[in-house]
Amino acid sequence: MADKHHFSRRDFLKLSASTLGAALFSTLNLPSVTAAESPSMLGRVCWNKVTVHETPDPAAAVLATHRFDKILNIEKTVRGLDGSAYNRTWYQLKEGGYVYSGGIQPVQEILNTPVTDIPKEVGLLAELTVPFTDSHWKPTQNSRRGYRLYYGTTYWVRAIFEDEKGNPWYRIYDDLMKLVFFIRAEHLRIVPPEELTPISPDVPEEEKRIVVSLPEQRLAAFEGERVVFTAKISSGRGKGNLHYASTPSGRFTTFFKRPAGHMVGGSEGSAYDLPGVPWASYINDQGVSFHGTYWHNDFGAPRSAGCINLPNDQAKWIYRWTTPSVPERKRHIYQPGTGTRVNIYEEPVFSPGSSPIRYRLGDDPQLDSKER
C-alpha cells in the first residue's frame, strides 16, 4: 500500500464532524447520527422478503412487501394475535402496518470517531454499527466491492488509511480467506476492554453450567442452583437427510472461543458463507457453537446448520460468562478439556412436568451415555 494512503494522526485531526458524516449514507439514503445520539428504531429485512399486514397476524390483509436489505422505520414492538405462536413479536411500522419480527434484524445507525492508535501485531476488535456496509479491496469507494457486511458483526482492525477525499478506512483481516479488505472507519466501533471482561469470574468453574433443551428451543445458565440467564435459541434444523445440520445432544464444554470469525459450510442448496459472525463459544471440534446471528431474528424454532443461534447481545453474554476467557486483543482461545459445562437435551427440561433434577444437577444417566 502506497504511503500516500496512510492515515496519520495529523490527518485525523483535520477531519471535522461534518467530514465524518459526509456522503457516508448516500448509498443507504438514511439519516446519520453520532454515537452520542439516540438513534431511532430501525429494522433491516434479513429474509428474501417480508410482508406488511393490516394487523399483527399472518392471516391479515397484506399492505406491502419489502425485499432483502430494505431498512424499515419501526414505531414500536407489539404482540402478535396468535397466542400459540412460538414467536409473538411483531413490529408496528411508522408508515403503517405490522411486520413479523422473524425476518427483521433490529439495527441502529451510528457513526463512530475513527481510532488511529492500532497495535500492528494484533489489531483491535470492532463491531459494525450501521445496518450494512460494503467492503472494498482498496481504501476507496470506487474500488471493487467485496462482501456486504451487517450490523452487529465483528472484525479485527489492523490499520487505518485515507482515500483520495480524505475519508478514513479501516483495513480488516479475514481469518478464513487470509486476506485483507477495507471498510469505512465510521461504520465500525472499537469494542472497549470493559465490554470484554468476564462475567461472574469469582464463581467457581464447577458451579457454572448451561442447559439447552432442543425441543423447547431454550437455554438457561446456572450458577449453582440459581438461574442467572435464559434465552430462546435456534438450533440445527437437520433431520433425516439433513442430519448434518442437527445440533448434537450430550455433555460438552466451551473449550474454544473467539469474538469474531468467518463461517462457511453446508451443502449444495443450503450452503452458507457468513463473515463477521460474533461472539462464538464452541462446544466441539465439528464447529458447533453458541454465536450471534444477523441473518434471522426468529428465535424459538430450529433454523441453523447445527450451531445454537442467539441474538448478538445474548451470544456476547454467553461468551463473557463462560470459560476459558479470551485475553484482550487475542483472536481466540483453544483449551481442550477445559471450559464451562454445557448439557444439551433431546427432551423437554423447562416445561411443567419435566423433571427439575435433570437440569438442576446435570446428572442424567442418559447424558453420560451420549458424552462426546
Long-range contacts (C-beta under 8 A, 24 or more apart in sequence): 1-139, 1-161, 5-139, 5-161, 5-162, 5-163, 6-161, 6-162, 7-114, 7-116, 7-160, 7-161, 7-162, 7-168, 7-169, 8-116, 9-116, 11-162, 11-166, 12-114, 12-116, 12-168, 14-166, 15-114, 15-166, 15-168, 19-166, 19-167, 20-111, 20-113, 20-114, 20-186, 21-111, 21-186, 23-167, 24-111, 24-184, 24-186, 24-187, 25-109, 25-130, 27-134, 28-71, 28-109, 28-130, 28-131, 28-132, 30-71, 30-109, 30-131, 31-109, 32-109, 32-111, 33-109, 33-110, 33-111, 34-110, 34-111, 35-110, 35-111, 35-112, 35-113, 35-129, 35-189, 37-110, 39-108, 39-109, 39-110, 40-73, 40-109, 41-73, 41-74, 41-75, 41-76, 41-106, 42-71, 42-72, 42-73, 42-74, 42-106, 42-107, 42-108, 42-109, 42-131, 43-71, 43-72, 43-74, 43-91, 43-99, 43-104, 43-105, 43-106, 43-107, 44-69, 44-70, 44-71, 44-72, 44-104, 44-105, 44-107, 44-131, 44-132, 44-150, 44-151, 45-69, 45-70, 45-71, 45-72, 45-103, 45-104, 46-103, 46-104, 46-105, 46-150, 46-294, 46-295, 46-296, 46-297, 47-102, 47-103, 47-296, 49-103, 50-99, 50-100, 50-103, 50-104, 51-99, 52-93, 52-96, 52-97, 52-98, 52-99, 53-97, 53-98, 53-99, 54-97, 54-98, 55-81, 55-98, 56-80, 56-81, 56-90, 56-92, 56-98, 56-100, 57-81, 57-82, 57-98, 58-82, 58-100, 60-98, 63-96, 63-97, 64-97, 66-99, 69-131, 69-132, 69-148, 71-107, 71-131, 72-99, 72-104, 74-104, 74-106, 77-101, 86-217, 86-300, 86-301, 87-232, 87-298, 87-299, 87-300, 87-301, 101-297, 101-298, 102-296, 102-297, 102-298, 103-296, 103-297, 103-298, 104-297, 105-131, 105-150, 105-151, 105-152, 105-294, 105-295, 105-296, 105-297, 106-297, 107-131, 107-151, 107-152, 108-151, 110-189, 111-186, 111-187, 112-185, 112-186, 112-187, 112-188, 112-189, 112-190, 113-186, 114-160, 114-168, 114-170, 114-185, 114-186, 115-157, 115-160, 115-190, 116-160, 118-157, 118-158, 118-159, 118-160, 119-329, 120-158, 120-159, 122-156, 122-329, 122-330, 122-331, 123-156, 123-157, 123-158, 123-159, 123-173, 123-329, 124-156, 124-157, 124-190, 124-191, 124-329, 125-154, 125-155, 125-156, 125-157, 125-190, 125-191, 125-196, 125-259, 125-260, 125-329, 126-154, 126-155, 126-156, 126-157, 126-170, 126-188, 126-189, 126-190, 126-191, 127-152, 127-153, 127-154, 127-188, 127-189, 127-191, 127-278, 128-152, 128-153, 128-154, 128-155, 128-183, 128-187, 128-188, 128-189, 128-276, 129-187, 129-188, 129-189, 130-187, 133-183, 133-184, 133-187, 135-172, 135-181, 135-182, 135-183, 136-169, 136-181, 136-182, 136-183, 137-181, 137-182, 138-182, 139-163, 139-169, 139-171, 139-182, 140-164, 140-169, 141-167, 143-182, 146-181, 147-181, 147-275, 149-183, 149-275, 149-276, 150-276, 150-294, 151-294, 152-278, 152-292, 152-294, 152-312, 153-260, 153-275, 153-276, 153-277, 153-278, 153-292, 153-294, 154-191, 154-259, 154-260, 154-276, 154-277, 154-278, 154-279, 155-183, 155-188, 155-260, 155-275, 155-276, 156-260, 156-331, 157-188, 157-190, 160-185, 174-262, 174-275, 175-260, 175-261, 175-262, 175-331, 176-261, 176-262, 176-263, 176-264, 176-275, 177-262, 191-259, 193-328, 195-316, 196-259, 196-320, 196-326, 196-328, 197-320, 198-320, 198-321, 198-323, 198-325, 199-317, 199-320, 199-321, 200-228, 200-321, 201-325, 205-323, 205-340, 208-321, 208-322, 208-323, 208-340, 208-341, 209-340, 209-341, 209-342, 209-343, 209-362, 210-254, 210-318, 210-322, 210-340, 210-341, 210-342, 210-343, 211-343, 211-345, 211-349, 211-359, 211-362, 212-247, 212-308, 212-342, 212-343, 212-344, 212-345, 213-345, 213-347, 213-348, 213-349, 213-350, 213-359, 214-247, 214-249, 214-302, 214-344, 214-345, 214-346, 215-346, 215-347, 215-348, 216-348, 216-349, 216-350, 216-351, 217-299, 217-300, 217-301, 217-302, 218-350, 219-308, 220-350, 220-359, 221-318, 221-321, 222-359, 222-360, 225-360, 228-321, 229-314, 229-317, 229-318, 229-321, 231-299, 231-310, 231-311, 231-314, 232-299, 232-300, 233-299, 233-300, 233-308, 233-309, 233-310, 234-293, 234-296, 234-298, 234-299, 234-300, 234-301, 234-302, 234-303, 234-304, 234-308, 234-309, 235-302, 235-304, 235-306, 235-307, 235-308, 235-309, 236-302, 236-304, 236-305, 236-306, 236-307, 237-302, 237-303, 237-304, 237-305, 238-305, 238-306, 242-270, 244-305, 244-306, 245-270, 245-304, 245-305, 245-306, 246-306, 247-288, 247-302, 247-304, 247-306, 247-307, 247-308, 247-344, 248-284, 248-286, 248-288, 248-306, 248-344, 248-372, 249-344, 249-345, 249-346, 249-367, 249-370, 250-343, 250-344, 250-367, 250-370, 250-371, 250-372, 251-341, 251-342, 251-343, 251-344, 251-362, 251-367, 251-368, 251-370, 251-371, 251-372, 252-283, 252-284, 252-341, 252-342, 252-343, 252-344, 252-372, 253-283, 253-337, 253-338, 253-339, 253-340, 253-341, 253-342, 254-281, 254-282, 254-283, 254-290, 254-318, 254-322, 254-323, 254-324, 254-339, 254-340, 254-342, 255-282, 255-283, 255-324, 255-334, 255-335, 255-336, 255-337, 255-338, 255-339, 256-281, 256-282, 256-285, 256-289, 256-332, 256-333, 256-334, 256-335, 256-336, 256-339, 257-281, 257-282, 257-319, 257-322, 257-324, 257-326, 257-332, 257-333, 258-326, 258-331, 258-332, 258-333, 259-319, 259-326, 259-331, 260-331, 263-287, 263-291, 265-305, 266-305, 270-305, 272-305, 278-312, 278-315, 278-316, 279-312, 279-315, 279-316, 279-318, 279-319, 280-315, 280-319, 281-315, 281-318, 281-319, 281-322, 283-342, 284-372, 290-315, 290-318, 290-319, 291-315, 292-316, 343-367
